Amino acid sequence: MRVLVAPDKFKGSLSAHEVAAALAVGLEQLGDVVDACPVADGGEGFADALAVRWDRVEGVRDPLGRALTGRCGWAEDGTAVIEMSEASGLHRVALEERDPWQASTFGTGQLIAHAVAHGASRLLVGLGSSATNDAGTGVAAALGWQFLTSDGEPMDPKPANFLAMERIAPPEEESLPLIVAACDVRNPLLGPDGCSRVYARQKGADDRMIAHLEMAVEHLAELVAEQLGVDYRSLPGAGAAGGLGYGLATFCRAELQRGFEIVAGALRLEERIAASDLVITGEGRLDAQTLYGKAPAEVARLAKKYGKPVALVCGQCEAGAQAVEWFDLVLPLESLEPSQELCIRDAAKLLARAGRQVGEWARAGR
């Protein structure tokens, strides 16, 4: 039997590559031919799913301006692959340090600049898990854009300074490849569904700061519309990653696409599903969010398109009866090991067991 193993990450435990390898162990014990194809949507794991080699980039700034070593990935065709969370992610700041009023995406801009300087033919940027709410102005600053006060003085473009901003000046020379932003949320920049009101609280903002962030970002958007003649405030996905979707469209002429579609195309996922007898996907927790367009649900949708049985292996299952419509089998690791601590610690061993169990289920005619 030929089995396509196409899981997402088990967040906090194993990467998608590690999950695929562990499931393959159990399947190969049965003599199955395994095609390992780790997947991702636009969030964490996006670059790992596509990159075949990596550059280390020194001196990249984290959201609060501290130096770190970042990574820029490269796909086989010369496309550069970057996750914005690599430099500007929430995991880069401790809980007590979270402050979207002061945080910047400048480090993500440095990674983009590195890719451009090293000849990227195209650039993919995964949006998600950000610590920022600067509407991509930090990225723009790293690429040579200037944000000026009424006196013409350059300023650090972070939300705390937006209301003092009066002029936006493009770089003298601008030569960027096609940039595609992988974006799996559809939020606009502003309003009740915008980046500040929906996502800023998890980044450290209270009610007062959220109101100030909304006002600051709106001021920026008004300046952009007036001075640059573009207005992407209502673009679906503009509010992704603290408004980075808006910033990349505005300052880099980026296209916004669904992250899973980018990954699926690059990995020839449909072709590989069509050639398989069984499809296995997975993620750490199966819940209602999974069924609204996250990677395992999209793998299942494609498997159904080609009439292939599809099983999902997860750590925990909270989706209930809804999951039956998407997956022919749902196998939570917690059914093999009730202790959550042991499930996390021994995830690889349990996944090998789960892989074998799914293979036996398929052989028994489901």
Secondary structure, 3 states (H helix, E strand, C coil): CEEEECCCCECCCECHHHHHHHHHHHHHHCCCEEEECCCCCCCCCHHHHHCCEEEEEEEEECCCCCEEEEEEEECCCCEEEEECHHHHEHHHCCHHHCCCCCCCCHHHHHHHHHHHHCCCCEEEEECCCECCCCCCHHHHHHCCCEEECCCCCECCCCHHHHHHCCEEECCCCCCCCEEEEECCCCCCCCCCCCHHHHHHHHHCCCHHHHHHHHHHHHHHHHHHHHHHCCCCCCCCCCCHHHHHHHHHHHHHCCEEECHHHHHHHHCCHHHHHHCCCEEEEEEEEECCCCCCCCHHHHHHHHHHHCCCCEEEEEEEECCHHHHHHCCCEEEEHHHCCCCHHHHHHCHHHHHHHHHHHHHHHHHCCC
